[in-house]
Amino acid sequence: MPQPLKVLIVDDEAPARELTRIYLTDYCVGVDIVGEVGTVADAVKMIQLHKPNLVLLDIEMPGGSGFDLFEYFDTPDFQVIFITAYEEYALKAIRLSALDYLLKPLKIKDLVKSIEKSKQQFEKEMQFKKLESLLYNLNENSLSKISIPTGKGIIFAKLEEISVFEADGPYTNIYFVDERKIIVSKTLKEVISVVPEDLFFKPHRSYSINLKHVKEYVKEQGGQIVMNSGKVIPISRLKRDDFITAIKAL
């Protein structure tokens, strides 16, 4: 299932923000509105906090222009669609590599078309990240690391720093030995397909664990594995002998 397109609305006029939100909600599929703000300063904070994929940006605003947003981001990792009542700004918007340029009053069909364009571009970028990740993981020199695609880019993590992979529906929770946790929009099966089986063991259909970070095996309560972090992992009855064998083989 494709990730929703995270959208931030930036417009100093509350009615304009509301209309844009209604159009996005009622007519655009696969969109997640992460916020609505009325100034460039607030937009910068929201972008840093929510990491939107797309910013719907007004140009004429009190205290500055929408173009000022680009002074805060040398290499923006978000797309921009300008929405303004002034057509003369179009050339400057194009020079800033805006994805699109819409005139007020906003028309539903124009917004829908631009959003679809943005989604297609977003999907291309995600596919490119997945390809980068795949090529990295297939590299014979990268066996000690795994690349993890996220909404912001790619995290390159040492396998020795990962304690547990945990299935969470279509997502996977990754727990690190320093107690960090990240969530990736890939299934557990997809994530562990590139990790070495002699280091990671799957004691249960919802977990894959780093054998080097196992603290204890508890036979009671049907069998449990306690990690160094204290996290308790269930183990299925059919996997117990394989687990003992795998631990001894380290």
C-alpha positions in Angstrom: 0.0 0.0 0.0 1.5 3.4 -1.0 2.5 5.8 1.7 0.1 8.8 2.0 1.4 12.1 0.6 2.1 14.4 3.7 0.9 17.9 2.8 1.4 21.2 4.6 -0.9 24.2 3.8 0.7 27.6 4.1 -1.5 30.6 3.5 -2.1 33.7 5.6 -5.8 33.7 4.9 -7.8 31.3 7.1 -10.7 31.0 4.6 -8.2 30.0 1.9 -6.6 27.4 4.2 -10.0 26.0 5.0 -11.0 25.8 1.3 -7.8 24.1 0.4 -8.2 21.6 3.3 -11.8 20.8 2.2 -10.7 20.2 -1.4 -7.9 18.0 -0.3 -10.1 16.0 2.1 -13.0 15.6 -0.3 -11.4 15.2 -3.7 -7.8 14.0 -3.2 -7.1 10.4 -2.3 -4.0 9.3 -0.4 -3.3 12.6 1.2 -2.4 13.3 4.9 -2.7 17.0 5.9 0.0 17.5 8.6 -0.8 21.1 9.3 -2.0 24.5 8.3 -0.1 27.7 9.0 -0.2 31.4 8.0 3.4 32.5 8.0 6.8 31.4 6.6 8.2 31.2 10.2 5.5 28.8 11.2 6.0 26.9 8.0 9.7 26.3 8.7 8.8 24.9 12.2 6.1 22.6 10.8 8.4 21.4 8.0 11.2 20.6 10.5 8.6 18.8 12.8 6.5 16.9 10.3 8.7 16.5 7.3 6.0 16.9 4.7 6.4 15.6 1.2 4.5 18.6 -0.3 4.0 22.2 0.7 1.0 24.1 -0.8 2.5 27.6 -0.5 0.9 31.1 -0.8 3.2 33.8 -2.1 1.9 37.2 -0.7 1.9 37.0 3.1 2.4 39.5 5.9 6.0 40.0 6.9 7.5 38.3 3.8 7.0 36.3 0.7 6.4 32.6 0.3 9.7 32.6 -1.6 11.4 33.4 1.6 10.8 29.8 2.7 13.7 28.7 0.4 16.2 30.7 2.4 15.8 28.3 5.3 16.4 25.1 3.2 19.4 24.9 1.0 18.3 21.6 -0.6 14.6 21.1 0.2 13.5 17.5 0.4 9.9 18.5 -0.2 7.9 19.5 -3.2 6.2 22.9 -3.6 3.0 23.9 -5.3 2.5 27.7 -5.3 -1.1 28.9 -4.9 -1.5 32.6 -5.4 -3.8 35.3 -6.9 -0.8 36.9 -8.8 0.1 35.4 -12.1 3.2 37.5 -12.5 5.1 35.3 -9.9 4.9 32.3 -12.2 8.3 32.7 -13.8 10.1 33.1 -10.4 8.2 30.0 -9.1 9.4 28.0 -12.1 13.0 29.1 -11.6 12.7 27.8 -8.0 11.7 24.4 -9.5 8.2 24.4 -8.1 6.2 21.3 -8.9 3.3 23.4 -10.0 1.7 26.9 -9.9 -2.1 27.4 -9.2 -4.0 30.6 -9.4 -6.7 31.7 -7.0 -9.6 31.3 -6.8 -8.5 27.7 -6.6 -10.3 25.2 -8.9 -10.9 21.6 -7.7 -9.8 20.0 -11.0 -6.5 22.0 -11.0 -5.7 21.0 -7.4 -6.5 17.4 -8.0 -4.3 17.3 -11.1 -1.4 18.9 -9.2 -1.8 16.5 -6.3 -1.7 13.5 -8.7 1.4 14.9 -10.2 3.0 15.3 -6.8 2.0 11.7 -5.8 3.6 10.3 -9.0 6.8 12.3 -8.3 6.8 11.1 -4.7 6.3 7.4 -5.8 9.3 7.8 -8.2 11.4 9.1 -5.4 10.4 6.3 -3.1 11.2 3.7 -5.8 14.6 5.3 -6.3 15.2 5.1 -2.5 14.2 1.4 -2.5 16.5 0.7 -5.4 19.4 2.5 -3.7 18.6 0.4 -0.6 18.6 -2.8 -2.5 21.8 -2.1 -4.3 23.5 -1.2 -1.0 22.3 -4.3 0.7 23.4 -6.5 -2.2 26.9 -5.1 -2.1 29.3 -7.8 -0.8 31.1 -5.2 1.3 27.9 -4.1 3.2 27.2 -7.3 5.1 27.8 -5.6 8.4 25.2 -2.9 7.6 21.6 -2.6 6.4 20.0 0.4 4.7 16.6 1.4 5.9 14.4 3.6 3.7 12.4 6.1 5.6 10.2 9.1 4.8 13.2 11.4 5.1 15.7 9.3 3.2 17.8 6.3 4.1 19.3 5.2 7.4 22.5 3.1 7.2 22.6 1.0 10.4 25.1 -1.4 11.6 23.5 -4.8 12.1 25.3 -5.2 15.5 23.4 -2.1 16.7 20.0 -3.6 15.9 18.4 -5.7 18.7 14.9 -6.6 17.4 12.7 -6.4 14.3 9.0 -6.4 15.2 6.1 -6.8 12.8 3.4 -4.2 13.1 0.9 -4.9 10.4 2.3 -3.5 7.1 5.1 -1.8 9.1 8.1 -2.9 11.0 9.4 -1.6 14.3 13.2 -1.6 14.6 14.7 -1.6 18.1 18.3 -0.6 18.6 20.6 -1.5 21.4 20.7 2.2 22.5 16.9 2.1 23.0 16.2 4.0 19.8 13.1 2.8 17.8 12.2 3.6 14.2 9.2 2.5 12.2 9.5 1.7 8.5 6.7 1.2 6.0 7.9 -2.3 5.0 6.7 -5.7 6.2 8.9 -7.8 8.5 9.4 -10.3 5.7 10.7 -7.5 3.4 13.0 -6.1 6.1 14.7 -9.3 7.2 15.1 -10.7 3.7 18.5 -8.9 3.5 19.9 -9.7 7.0 22.1 -12.8 7.6 20.3 -15.8 9.1 23.3 -16.8 11.2 23.0 -13.5 13.2 19.2 -12.9 13.2 16.7 -15.6 14.3 12.9 -15.6 13.9 11.5 -17.2 17.1 8.0 -16.1 16.3 6.2 -15.0 13.2 6.1 -11.3 14.5 9.8 -11.1 15.5 13.4 -11.4 14.3 16.1 -11.0 17.0 19.8 -10.4 17.0 21.2 -13.5 18.7 24.2 -11.5 20.0 21.9 -9.4 22.1 20.0 -12.3 23.8 20.3 -12.2 27.6 18.2 -15.2 28.7 15.9 -18.0 27.6 13.0 -18.6 30.0 11.2 -21.9 29.7 8.2 -20.9 31.8 5.0 -19.3 30.3 5.4 -21.2 27.0 8.9 -20.1 26.4 10.3 -16.5 26.3 13.5 -14.8 25.2 14.8 -11.9 27.2 17.0 -9.4 25.3 19.8 -7.4 26.9 17.5 -4.4 26.7 14.9 -6.2 28.8 12.5 -6.6 25.9 10.7 -10.0 26.2 10.1 -11.9 23.0 7.8 -14.9 22.7 9.1 -18.1 21.1 6.9 -20.7 19.4 7.1 -24.2 20.6 8.4 -25.4 17.2 11.3 -22.9 17.2 12.8 -23.8 20.6 15.3 -26.4 19.4 16.3 -24.3 16.4 16.9 -21.4 18.8 19.2 -23.3 21.1 21.1 -24.6 18.1 21.5 -21.1 16.7 22.7 -19.7 20.0 25.3 -22.4 20.4 26.5 -21.8 16.8 27.5 -18.2 17.5 
